[in-house]
Amino acid sequence: MKKIIIAAIFSLQFFLVISCGFFKEEDSEFIADIDLEEIKTRGKLIAITGYNAYNYFIFRGQPMGFEYDLVKNFADHLGVDLEIIVERDINKMFELLNSGEGDLIAFNLTVTKDRSKRIAYTNHLNTIRQVLVQRRPDNWRDKKSHQIERRLIRNPIELEGKTVHVRSGSAFVQRLANLSDEIGGEINIIEAGPEQTVEDLIELVAAGEIDYTISDDNIARLSQAYFSNVDVNTYISFPQRIAWGVRRTSVMFLEELDKWIDSVKKGSDFHYTYEKYYINRNAYRSRLESQYFSKTGGKISQYDDIMKEVSKEINWDWRLLASLIFQESQFKNDLQSWAGATGLMQMMPQTAAQFGVNNINDPIESLKGGAAYLGYLDRFWQPMVTDEGERIKFVLASYNIGPGHILDARNLAEKHGSDPAVWAFNVETFLLKKSNAKYYNDPVVKLGYAKGIETVKYVREVLERYERYKQFINADD
């Protein structure tokens, strides 16, 4: 009887702990129940990441970055499209993930016990150590090495009484708090605003506006290529694992992602990608100094002004036109295809002449002629596809393969009960089927065989890149 009473008292105490809210907020945080099957059914992987010169950015019209390249390859592995959510606040990343607005955090997260209460980590991508970022003395190039060393902190104990600015929500906050306990002295830790990145804080150190910040060593050494007056040689942590994060409810998704990570890490492409963004300091410096780097320069190409001008004539967003041109020529005006398509917009000579292009090698004429052809295609499809968003897809497909093949696909869609005014899973499906004799020999088909997979890919990639441009490039720049 006594044991029963004790058990009852314990159960009551346990109930009171729960009902009084003594569990941490992250223990009671809502976590959406979305797993691999739901993502595949949706046909889209939603990744949350940051925005900087190595993680995810636009450079010379191309979406790039270590995390972007990897997660794009993973989306291709799953056979789904990729949507990117850019979020600078690390705490907000966790909220977006667990609410179901995103499927994974593709960002260089340091693995910590506290974070493991909120998310599940993938197998680690690499390991880092945290370093102190501090400023070298004025005129450091004229000083001897021992004179420089005397002015720098080399022992973390010397941080006692110092003020260190760190990124809000980062693992650096907890590391400094632990370090403060370890040295038995107070470190004044200031969390920067959520919009300030590690790179922003390193720049403030270099400019003399703050004295110290903390960074992962790979990022610190990369930044040192641009800010040569900072020192990044004082370690304040043991090696730590860097990984991506997924919901704890996404068990099958995590299993698939871990298998993929383990596989790609064994290949040379992974190491090439890492070196491309984290080791190649000259490329990093070139990006930061370029007017075609989205974070600092804000331009897509040298043809931005004329693209804005001609886009207005056809009522297009100039960034959509820019995405199409990148797909066609990567802004290389002297490019010529095996079929004879030439210039920025890769027009065939007869089409170019039809739309007023006298010199197909002149970039301005090429742009104006290409835009005029797009305007024609838009008018062509308007009576048949009244929804503007859908019509854009028909225009892009027609620009790639010609309107005749798209008309054939529409006819097949209508014959088989699909919607001839909707692209995805309707007209695009029957364009793909036009490589099958059963369909290209159908009486409703006028132009016969077509390799539709290239056009479906073309439409998808132009629109995906357009979405990336919209994230970084203002419409009215």
N, C-alpha and C positions, 0 to 999 in steps of 0.2 A: 504493500500500500504506500509505503514511504517513497519507493522508487517511482510510483505513478505520480505522486504529488510533485516530486522534484522535476520529472519530465514535463508535467503540465506547466510548472512555473517557468521552465526553460523555454517552452513553446510560446508562452505568453510574452516573455521578454523578447524573443525573436520577432514576434508579431509587432510589438511596440517599436522595435528598432526600424522595421520596414515602414510602418505606418507613420512614424515621425520623420521619415525622410533622411535617415542617417547614411543610406547608401549614396555614394558619389553620383553626381549628375550623369556621368557617362555610363554608369551601371543601369540607369533607367532610361537611357536615350533610346528613342524609337529607331529601329533599324528595319529598313524595307526588306521584304522577302523577295528578292530578285536574284535569280541564279542563271547559269549558263543557257538553259533552254529558253528562258524568257528573252535573253539577249539575242539569241539566234533567231527566234521567232520575230522579234522586233526588226531584225535586219540591220541593227546599228549598235556599235559599241560607243559608249559615251565616256570619254577620258577627261579627267580634271588635271590641269597642269599649270605651271607658272609661265612667266614671260620674261626672258632674258636672252643674253647673247650666246648661250650654249644649250639651253633647255628646249625652247620653242620660240621661233621668230620667223620673219620674212626677210630674205636677202636676195636682191636682184630678181624679185618676182617669185621666188621659190620658197614654200614653207619648209623650214629646216629645224634642226635641233636634235640632240641626243635622245631625249624622251619622245619627241615627235616621231623620229625615224623608227624607233623601236615599236612604239604603240601602233603606228601605221602598219608595220609588218605583222604585228599580232592580229590586227583587225583583218588583214588580208588572209592570214592563216585561218581565222574563224569563218572567212567568207562573208563578212559583213562590212557595211560602210563605217566610217569613223566620224564622230562628232567630237569637237574639242571645246571644253569649257575652260576659259582662262580665269584663274582666281589668284590674286596676290596674297590674300590672307590665309595662312596655313590653317587656322582654326575653322575658317569658313569651308576650306576643302573637306575637312572631316564631316561637317554638317551636310554639305552637298552629297557626299558619298552615302552616308547613312540614311538620308532622306529618300534616296533612290533617284536623285537628279543626275547622278553620275554613277558609273560602274566601277571605276578604279581611279586611284590617284597615281598618275604617272609622273612622279616628281621625286627628286632625290631626298627621300625621307630617311632620317636616322632612326634606326630601330631602338626603341626604348620600352621599358616595362609599362610606363604610364600610358603610352599610346596604344599598347597592345590590349588595353582594357576597352578601347573604342573601335579598333580595326584589326583585321588579320593582315599580317605581312606576307608578301611573296618571298620566295627564295631570294637571297640578296643578289644584287647586281654587281656590287663592288664594295670595297672597304675604304674608309677614309680615317684621318685623324683631324681633330679640331685644332686650329692654330690661332694664336693672337695676332691680329693685324695692327701694326703700330707704324708710326711715321719715322723715317730716318731723319737725322738732324739736318738742319739747313746746310747747304753747301757740302753735302755728304760726299760728293764725288771728289772734292779737294782734300778730304780727310783720310787718314790712315785707318785701316780696319779696326785696330784696337781702340782708336778714338771713337769710332762709330759704335763699337760694342759697349763701351762704357755708358752710352746714352740710351741703350735699349734694354728692355726687360728680357732676361733669358731664363730666370727662375720664376715659375708661377707664384711663388711666395711673395714676390715683389708686387703683385697686384693688390695686396692689402692696402686699403685706403684709396685705391684708384677707382675712377668711374669708367665703366665699360658699357657701350651702347650695343645692343644686340637686336636681332630681328624678333618681332613679336611672334609668340607661338612656336618658336624654334626650339630645338633640343639644346641650343646654347644656353638658354635661360637656366635650365635644370643643371647643366654641367657647371656653370659658374656658381650656382647656389651650393652644389656639392663641393666645389673647390674651396669656397669660402669656409665651409665646415672643416675641410681637410687641413687648411693652413691655420685655422683657429683665428681668423681675422676677417673683418668686414670688407666685402667688395661691393661697391655701389653699382648695382645692375639697373640699367635703364632700358626698358623695352621700347623700341622705336614704334612708330605708327604702323599699322598692318599693311599700309601701302608701300612702305620702304623695304626694299630687298637687301640682301647681303651686299650686292654690288653697289647699291646706293650708299650704304654705310661705309664701304671701302673707299668710295670716292670722297666721302666726307672726311675720312681720316687723311687721305692724300691732300685734300684742300686745307687741312688744319682746323676744320670746324669741330671735330671731335678727336680725342686722343687714341681711343682703342675700340676695336670691335672684334668679333669672333667669326671665323669662317671655316668651312671644310677646306682641307689643304689643297684639293684639286682646284677648287674655285679660286682660292686665294692666289695660287701660283699662276693661274690663268690671268687673273686681274692684274697681277704684278707686271705683266707684259705691257699693259697700258699705263698703269700708275707705278712708275719705276721708283718713286721715292717711298714706297711702303715696304716694310719688312714683314715676312710671313714665316720666319724660321723658329718660332717658339711654340712648341706643342703644349697643349693643355689637356689632352685626353689620350687614352689608349686607342688602338684601332677600333673602329665601330663599323657596323654593317649598314649599307644603304640599300633600301628596297622600295618597292611600290606597295600601295595599300588597297585592300578590297574590304567589302562588308564581311562581317563574321557569318552572315547568313548565306553568303555566296560560296558554298563548299565546293561544288562541282566546277564552278568558274575558277576558283583558286587552284584547284587541282590541275586543270587544263593549262592555266597560265604558268604554274610552276614547271610543268613538264616542258612547255615551250621555252621558258627562260633557261632551264638547264641545257636544252638542246642548242639554242643559239649561242650560249656562252662558250660552247665547245668549238664553234666555227670562227673563221678569221674575220667575217663581216662584223661581228660584235666588237672585236678589238680594233678594227679599222674605224668603226663609227665612234668608239670612245676616244681614240686618238684624234680623230677629225675635230671633235668639239672640245675636248678637255686638255689635250696635250699640245696641239698645234697653236702655239702662242701668236705666231705671225698672222695666221688666218683670223684669230680672235681680234687682234689689233686692227686688221684691215676692215673687219666688219664694223667695229665701233667708229672708225673714221669715215666710213662710206655713207654717201647720201642715199644709198639704196638699202640701208639697214633700217628696218621698220621702227626700231625703238628710238633712234637718234636722227636718222635722215628723213624718214617718212615718205620716200619716193619709191615707186615700183620700177620705173625704167626711165630712160632719157626721153621717152615719147609721151610722158604723162600729160603734158599740156595739150598736145594735139588729140590724144585719146579723149580728154575731157571735152574738147571742142566738138569732135565728130559724134560723140555719144549723145550730146544734147539734141542733135539733128534727128536721131532715131529713138529718143526718149529711153535710153539705156543708162544704167549705172555704169560709169566709166570703169569701175573696178571689175565688172563682169566682162567688159570688152578686153580689159587687160589680161584677165584670166584666159580668155579665148586665144589671145595673141601669144601668150606664153605657151599654151598648149600647141599652137601651130608652129612657132618659130623660136621660142625663148628669147624674143626680141632681137633675133639676128636677121638683119635686113638682107644679107647676101645669101641666105639659105635657099637651096633649091632641092626639091624632092626628086625621087627617081621618076615620078610621073610628069615632072615639068612644072609643078606648082612652085611659085617663086615669091620671095619677099616676106615682109612681116606677117601678112595674113594668108600666105601660101595660096594665092589665087592662081587658077589656071589661066593662061594667056587669053583664051577666048572669053572667059567669064570676066576677067579684068577689063578687057576692051569694051564689053557690053555695059559695064558700069563706070565708064568714063576714065579709065586708067590708060594714059598714053605711055608712061614710063613705069613699068612694074617694079623697077629697082629703086624708084624714088619712094622713101618711107612715107612721106606725107600723102602722095598719090595712092600708095598701097592702102594706107589707113582709110582714106576717104572712100576709095572704091570698095573696100571690104565692108565698111559701115553701110554704104549704100546697098550692097547685096544683102546684108543682114536686115536692113529696113524692108527690102523687097520680100524677103522670106517671112518677116513678121506680118506683112500685109497679106501675103499668100495664105497663111494659116489662120488669120483672124476669123474668117467666117466659120471655119471648122472647129477651131479650138478657142473658145471665147475667154477662158480663164487665163489671165496674163502669166501667172506662174507656170502653168502647164505649157503654155505656148512657147515660152523661152526654151523648154526642153526640145520641142519639135523644131524650133529654129536652129538650135545648136546641132541637133542630129542631121538636119538637112544641110547645114553648112559643111558637115563632115562627109556625108555620103550622097547628098543630093535629095531633093524633095520627092523624086519619083519612087525611090525605095521606101521612103516613109509612108507615102500614099499606099503602096502595096501592103505594108505592115498594118496600116489602118484598115484596109479592106479585109485582111485576114482576121484582125481583131473583131471587126463587126460581124463577120460571117460566123465566128466561133463564140459569139456571145460576150465578148469583152468590150470595154468602153473605148471607142476610137478617139475620144478626146482626152484620154488620160495616158500618160507615158508609162510610169512605173507599174510593173506587173500586168500591163495591158498591151499597149502598142509595142513597147520595147521587147516584150516576150515573143511577139510574132516577128519582129525584126530579127531576133536571134534564130527563129525557126526558118528564116529564108535561106539558110545554108543547107536545109533538108529538102531533098527532091520532092517529098510529099507536099511540101508547102510552096516551093518556088515554081512548081509545075501546076499549081492551082489556077483555074481560069481567071480568078480575080487579081492575079499577080501579072503585071505588065512587063516588069523589067527583069524577071528571072532571079537567078542566084545573087545573094549578097552575103558578105561576111559581116554579119551584124554585130558580132561581139566587139569589134573595134569601135564601132559607133556608140554602143551602150557604154563602153568604158570611157570614151571621149566625153560624153555628156556628164557622166558621174564625176570625172576628174575636173572638168571645167567648173562645175558647180561647187565641188568641194573646195577647190582653190579660191573661188570667189568668196566662200564663207570665211576662209582664213584671211583674205584681204580685208573683209569687213571688220574683222576683229582688231586689226592694227592700223588700217589706213582710212583716214576720214574721207567721206564722200565729197566734201567740198574743199579738200586741200588744193 
